Amino acid sequence: MAGPTIAISCDECALQETDACDDCLVSFVLGREPDDAVVIDAEEARAVRMLARAGLVPALRFASRTHRCSILRHGGLAAG
């Protein structure tokens, strides 16, 4: 059974069209096309946090426009 995932879409990001886009993890790691959403699972989210803590990649700063989503320290997802 697949674990929880988080979908990251520029159209849904509260920081879209701000200076945060210049240092966005999605653009940095994936070199994605504009308007492409990215889906990562809990294990990948943990790996991203570890890489960010080590200063190897920018931290994930996505904030949903429709509701706040945060990745909990144990790798689960919560919406509030």
PAMIZA-76848 format. One record per atom (N, C-alpha, C): residue number from 1; atom name; x, z, y. Coordinates in nm, 2 decimals. Layout:
{resi->NUM name->CA u->X w->Z v->Y}
...
END
This chain:
{resi->1 name->N u->0.08 w->0.00 v->-0.12}
{resi->1 name->CA u->0.00 w->0.00 v->0.00}
{resi->1 name->C u->0.09 w->0.00 v->0.12}
{resi->2 name->N u->0.06 w->-0.09 v->0.22}
{resi->2 name->CA u->0.14 w->-0.10 v->0.34}
{resi->2 name->C u->0.12 w->0.02 v->0.43}
{resi->3 name->N u->0.22 w->0.06 v->0.50}
{resi->3 name->CA u->0.21 w->0.18 v->0.59}
{resi->3 name->C u->0.15 w->0.13 v->0.72}
{resi->4 name->N u->0.14 w->0.22 v->0.82}
{resi->4 name->CA u->0.09 w->0.19 v->0.95}
{resi->4 name->C u->0.18 w->0.09 v->1.02}
{resi->5 name->N u->0.12 w->0.01 v->1.11}
{resi->5 name->CA u->0.20 w->-0.08 v->1.19}
{resi->5 name->C u->0.16 w->-0.07 v->1.33}
{resi->6 name->N u->0.25 w->-0.12 v->1.42}
{resi->6 name->CA u->0.22 w->-0.13 v->1.56}
{resi->6 name->C u->0.23 w->-0.27 v->1.60}
{resi->7 name->N u->0.13 w->-0.33 v->1.67}
{resi->7 name->CA u->0.14 w->-0.46 v->1.73}
{resi->7 name->C u->0.18 w->-0.45 v->1.87}
{resi->8 name->N u->0.28 w->-0.53 v->1.91}
{resi->8 name->CA u->0.33 w->-0.53 v->2.05}
{resi->8 name->C u->0.31 w->-0.67 v->2.11}
{resi->9 name->N u->0.22 w->-0.67 v->2.21}
{resi->9 name->CA u->0.19 w->-0.80 v->2.27}
{resi->9 name->C u->0.21 w->-0.79 v->2.42}
{resi->10 name->N u->0.28 w->-0.88 v->2.48}
{resi->10 name->CA u->0.30 w->-0.87 v->2.63}
{resi->10 name->C u->0.16 w->-0.87 v->2.70}
{resi->11 name->N u->0.06 w->-0.94 v->2.65}
{resi->11 name->CA u->-0.07 w->-0.94 v->2.72}
{resi->11 name->C u->-0.13 w->-0.80 v->2.71}
{resi->12 name->N u->-0.10 w->-0.72 v->2.62}
{resi->12 name->CA u->-0.15 w->-0.58 v->2.61}
{resi->12 name->C u->-0.07 w->-0.47 v->2.67}
{resi->13 name->N u->0.05 w->-0.51 v->2.72}
{resi->13 name->CA u->0.15 w->-0.41 v->2.77}
{resi->13 name->C u->0.12 w->-0.38 v->2.91}
{resi->14 name->N u->0.11 w->-0.25 v->2.94}
{resi->14 name->CA u->0.09 w->-0.20 v->3.08}
{resi->14 name->C u->0.20 w->-0.23 v->3.17}
{resi->15 name->N u->0.32 w->-0.26 v->3.11}
{resi->15 name->CA u->0.44 w->-0.29 v->3.19}
{resi->15 name->C u->0.47 w->-0.43 v->3.21}
{resi->16 name->N u->0.37 w->-0.52 v->3.17}
{resi->16 name->CA u->0.39 w->-0.66 v->3.18}
{resi->16 name->C u->0.41 w->-0.70 v->3.33}
{resi->17 name->N u->0.50 w->-0.80 v->3.35}
{resi->17 name->CA u->0.54 w->-0.85 v->3.48}
{resi->17 name->C u->0.60 w->-0.74 v->3.57}
{resi->18 name->N u->0.67 w->-0.65 v->3.51}
{resi->18 name->CA u->0.75 w->-0.55 v->3.59}
{resi->18 name->C u->0.89 w->-0.56 v->3.55}
{resi->19 name->N u->0.98 w->-0.48 v->3.61}
{resi->19 name->CA u->1.12 w->-0.49 v->3.58}
{resi->19 name->C u->1.15 w->-0.45 v->3.44}
{resi->20 name->N u->1.06 w->-0.38 v->3.37}
{resi->20 name->CA u->1.08 w->-0.34 v->3.23}
{resi->20 name->C u->1.09 w->-0.46 v->3.14}
{resi->21 name->N u->1.03 w->-0.57 v->3.18}
{resi->21 name->CA u->1.04 w->-0.69 v->3.09}
{resi->21 name->C u->1.18 w->-0.74 v->3.08}
{resi->22 name->N u->1.27 w->-0.72 v->3.18}
{resi->22 name->CA u->1.40 w->-0.76 v->3.18}
{resi->22 name->C u->1.49 w->-0.70 v->3.07}
{resi->23 name->N u->1.45 w->-0.58 v->3.03}
{resi->23 name->CA u->1.52 w->-0.50 v->2.93}
{resi->23 name->C u->1.43 w->-0.46 v->2.82}
{resi->24 name->N u->1.34 w->-0.55 v->2.78}
{resi->24 name->CA u->1.24 w->-0.52 v->2.68}
{resi->24 name->C u->1.30 w->-0.54 v->2.54}
{resi->25 name->N u->1.28 w->-0.45 v->2.45}
{resi->25 name->CA u->1.33 w->-0.45 v->2.32}
{resi->25 name->C u->1.27 w->-0.58 v->2.24}
{resi->26 name->N u->1.15 w->-0.61 v->2.27}
{resi->26 name->CA u->1.09 w->-0.73 v->2.20}
{resi->26 name->C u->1.17 w->-0.85 v->2.23}
{resi->27 name->N u->1.20 w->-0.88 v->2.36}
{resi->27 name->CA u->1.27 w->-0.99 v->2.40}
{resi->27 name->C u->1.42 w->-0.98 v->2.36}
{resi->28 name->N u->1.47 w->-0.87 v->2.37}
{resi->28 name->CA u->1.61 w->-0.84 v->2.33}
{resi->28 name->C u->1.64 w->-0.87 v->2.19}
{resi->29 name->N u->1.57 w->-0.81 v->2.10}
{resi->29 name->CA u->1.59 w->-0.82 v->1.95}
{resi->29 name->C u->1.54 w->-0.95 v->1.89}
{resi->30 name->N u->1.42 w->-0.99 v->1.93}
{resi->30 name->CA u->1.36 w->-1.10 v->1.86}
{resi->30 name->C u->1.37 w->-1.24 v->1.93}
{resi->31 name->N u->1.40 w->-1.24 v->2.06}
{resi->31 name->CA u->1.41 w->-1.36 v->2.13}
{resi->31 name->C u->1.28 w->-1.44 v->2.12}
{resi->32 name->N u->1.17 w->-1.37 v->2.12}
{resi->32 name->CA u->1.04 w->-1.43 v->2.10}
{resi->32 name->C u->1.00 w->-1.52 v->2.21}
{resi->33 name->N u->0.90 w->-1.61 v->2.18}
{resi->33 name->CA u->0.84 w->-1.69 v->2.28}
{resi->33 name->C u->0.74 w->-1.61 v->2.37}
{resi->34 name->N u->0.72 w->-1.65 v->2.49}
{resi->34 name->CA u->0.63 w->-1.58 v->2.58}
{resi->34 name->C u->0.49 w->-1.58 v->2.51}
{resi->35 name->N u->0.42 w->-1.47 v->2.52}
{resi->35 name->CA u->0.28 w->-1.45 v->2.47}
{resi->35 name->C u->0.28 w->-1.43 v->2.32}
{resi->36 name->N u->0.39 w->-1.42 v->2.25}
{resi->36 name->CA u->0.39 w->-1.39 v->2.10}
{resi->36 name->C u->0.39 w->-1.24 v->2.08}
{resi->37 name->N u->0.30 w->-1.19 v->2.00}
{resi->37 name->CA u->0.29 w->-1.05 v->1.97}
{resi->37 name->C u->0.39 w->-1.02 v->1.86}
{resi->38 name->N u->0.44 w->-0.90 v->1.85}
{resi->38 name->CA u->0.54 w->-0.86 v->1.75}
{resi->38 name->C u->0.47 w->-0.74 v->1.67}
{resi->39 name->N u->0.48 w->-0.74 v->1.54}
{resi->39 name->CA u->0.43 w->-0.63 v->1.46}
{resi->39 name->C u->0.54 w->-0.57 v->1.38}
{resi->40 name->N u->0.56 w->-0.44 v->1.40}
{resi->40 name->CA u->0.66 w->-0.37 v->1.32}
{resi->40 name->C u->0.60 w->-0.25 v->1.25}
{resi->41 name->N u->0.65 w->-0.22 v->1.13}
{resi->41 name->CA u->0.59 w->-0.11 v->1.05}
{resi->41 name->C u->0.66 w->0.02 v->1.09}
{resi->42 name->N u->0.62 w->0.13 v->1.03}
{resi->42 name->CA u->0.67 w->0.26 v->1.06}
{resi->42 name->C u->0.82 w->0.27 v->1.03}
{resi->43 name->N u->0.87 w->0.21 v->0.92}
{resi->43 name->CA u->1.01 w->0.22 v->0.89}
{resi->43 name->C u->1.09 w->0.14 v->1.00}
{resi->44 name->N u->1.04 w->0.03 v->1.04}
{resi->44 name->CA u->1.11 w->-0.05 v->1.14}
{resi->44 name->C u->1.11 w->0.02 v->1.27}
{resi->45 name->N u->1.00 w->0.09 v->1.30}
{resi->45 name->CA u->1.00 w->0.17 v->1.43}
{resi->45 name->C u->1.10 w->0.28 v->1.43}
{resi->46 name->N u->1.12 w->0.34 v->1.31}
{resi->46 name->CA u->1.22 w->0.45 v->1.30}
{resi->46 name->C u->1.36 w->0.39 v->1.32}
{resi->47 name->N u->1.38 w->0.27 v->1.26}
{resi->47 name->CA u->1.51 w->0.21 v->1.28}
{resi->47 name->C u->1.54 w->0.17 v->1.43}
{resi->48 name->N u->1.44 w->0.12 v->1.49}
{resi->48 name->CA u->1.45 w->0.09 v->1.63}
{resi->48 name->C u->1.48 w->0.21 v->1.72}
{resi->49 name->N u->1.42 w->0.32 v->1.69}
{resi->49 name->CA u->1.45 w->0.45 v->1.76}
{resi->49 name->C u->1.59 w->0.49 v->1.74}
{resi->50 name->N u->1.64 w->0.48 v->1.61}
{resi->50 name->CA u->1.77 w->0.52 v->1.58}
{resi->50 name->C u->1.87 w->0.43 v->1.66}
{resi->51 name->N u->1.85 w->0.30 v->1.66}
{resi->51 name->CA u->1.94 w->0.21 v->1.73}
{resi->51 name->C u->1.94 w->0.24 v->1.88}
{resi->52 name->N u->1.82 w->0.27 v->1.93}
{resi->52 name->CA u->1.81 w->0.30 v->2.08}
{resi->52 name->C u->1.88 w->0.43 v->2.11}
{resi->53 name->N u->1.87 w->0.53 v->2.03}
{resi->53 name->CA u->1.94 w->0.65 v->2.05}
{resi->53 name->C u->2.09 w->0.63 v->2.05}
{resi->54 name->N u->2.14 w->0.54 v->1.97}
{resi->54 name->CA u->2.28 w->0.51 v->1.96}
{resi->54 name->C u->2.32 w->0.42 v->2.07}
{resi->55 name->N u->2.23 w->0.37 v->2.16}
{resi->55 name->CA u->2.26 w->0.28 v->2.27}
{resi->55 name->C u->2.29 w->0.14 v->2.23}
{resi->56 name->N u->2.24 w->0.10 v->2.11}
{resi->56 name->CA u->2.27 w->-0.04 v->2.06}
{resi->56 name->C u->2.16 w->-0.14 v->2.10}
{resi->57 name->N u->2.04 w->-0.09 v->2.13}
{resi->57 name->CA u->1.93 w->-0.17 v->2.18}
{resi->57 name->C u->1.85 w->-0.09 v->2.28}
{resi->58 name->N u->1.78 w->-0.16 v->2.37}
{resi->58 name->CA u->1.69 w->-0.09 v->2.46}
{resi->58 name->C u->1.58 w->-0.01 v->2.39}
{resi->59 name->N u->1.53 w->0.10 v->2.44}
{resi->59 name->CA u->1.42 w->0.17 v->2.38}
{resi->59 name->C u->1.29 w->0.09 v->2.39}
{resi->60 name->N u->1.21 w->0.11 v->2.30}
{resi->60 name->CA u->1.07 w->0.05 v->2.30}
{resi->60 name->C u->0.99 w->0.12 v->2.41}
{resi->61 name->N u->0.94 w->0.04 v->2.51}
{resi->61 name->CA u->0.87 w->0.09 v->2.62}
{resi->61 name->C u->0.73 w->0.04 v->2.62}
{resi->62 name->N u->0.68 w->-0.02 v->2.52}
{resi->62 name->CA u->0.54 w->-0.08 v->2.52}
{resi->62 name->C u->0.44 w->0.03 v->2.54}
{resi->63 name->N u->0.35 w->0.01 v->2.63}
{resi->63 name->CA u->0.23 w->0.10 v->2.65}
{resi->63 name->C u->0.11 w->0.02 v->2.65}
{resi->64 name->N u->0.02 w->0.04 v->2.56}
{resi->64 name->CA u->-0.11 w->-0.04 v->2.55}
{resi->64 name->C u->-0.19 w->-0.03 v->2.68}
{resi->65 name->N u->-0.24 w->-0.14 v->2.72}
{resi->65 name->CA u->-0.34 w->-0.14 v->2.84}
{resi->65 name->C u->-0.47 w->-0.08 v->2.80}
{resi->66 name->N u->-0.51 w->-0.10 v->2.67}
{resi->66 name->CA u->-0.65 w->-0.06 v->2.63}
{resi->66 name->C u->-0.65 w->0.09 v->2.59}
{resi->67 name->N u->-0.55 w->0.14 v->2.53}
{resi->67 name->CA u->-0.54 w->0.28 v->2.49}
{resi->67 name->C u->-0.39 w->0.31 v->2.47}
{resi->68 name->N u->-0.36 w->0.44 v->2.49}
{resi->68 name->CA u->-0.22 w->0.48 v->2.48}
{resi->68 name->C u->-0.19 w->0.49 v->2.33}
{resi->69 name->N u->-0.08 w->0.43 v->2.28}
{resi->69 name->CA u->-0.03 w->0.44 v->2.15}
{resi->69 name->C u->0.11 w->0.50 v->2.15}
{resi->70 name->N u->0.14 w->0.59 v->2.06}
{resi->70 name->CA u->0.27 w->0.64 v->2.05}
{resi->70 name->C u->0.31 w->0.66 v->1.91}
{resi->71 name->N u->0.44 w->0.64 v->1.88}
{resi->71 name->CA u->0.49 w->0.65 v->1.75}
{resi->71 name->C u->0.54 w->0.80 v->1.74}
{resi->72 name->N u->0.48 w->0.87 v->1.64}
{resi->72 name->CA u->0.52 w->1.01 v->1.62}
{resi->72 name->C u->0.66 w->1.02 v->1.56}
{resi->73 name->N u->0.72 w->1.13 v->1.58}
{resi->73 name->CA u->0.86 w->1.15 v->1.53}
{resi->73 name->C u->0.87 w->1.13 v->1.38}
{resi->74 name->N u->0.76 w->1.15 v->1.30}
{resi->74 name->CA u->0.77 w->1.13 v->1.16}
{resi->74 name->C u->0.73 w->0.99 v->1.12}
{resi->75 name->N u->0.71 w->0.90 v->1.22}
{resi->75 name->CA u->0.69 w->0.76 v->1.19}
{resi->75 name->C u->0.54 w->0.72 v->1.18}
{resi->76 name->N u->0.45 w->0.81 v->1.20}
{resi->76 name->CA u->0.31 w->0.77 v->1.20}
{resi->76 name->C u->0.27 w->0.72 v->1.33}
{resi->77 name->N u->0.14 w->0.68 v->1.34}
{resi->77 name->CA u->0.09 w->0.63 v->1.47}
{resi->77 name->C u->-0.02 w->0.72 v->1.52}
{resi->78 name->N u->-0.03 w->0.73 v->1.65}
{resi->78 name->CA u->-0.15 w->0.81 v->1.70}
{resi->78 name->C u->-0.20 w->0.73 v->1.82}
{resi->79 name->N u->-0.32 w->0.73 v->1.84}
{resi->79 name->CA u->-0.38 w->0.67 v->1.96}
{resi->79 name->C u->-0.46 w->0.78 v->2.04}
{resi->80 name->N u->-0.45 w->0.78 v->2.16}
{resi->80 name->CA u->-0.51 w->0.88 v->2.24}
{resi->80 name->C u->-0.57 w->0.83 v->2.37}
END
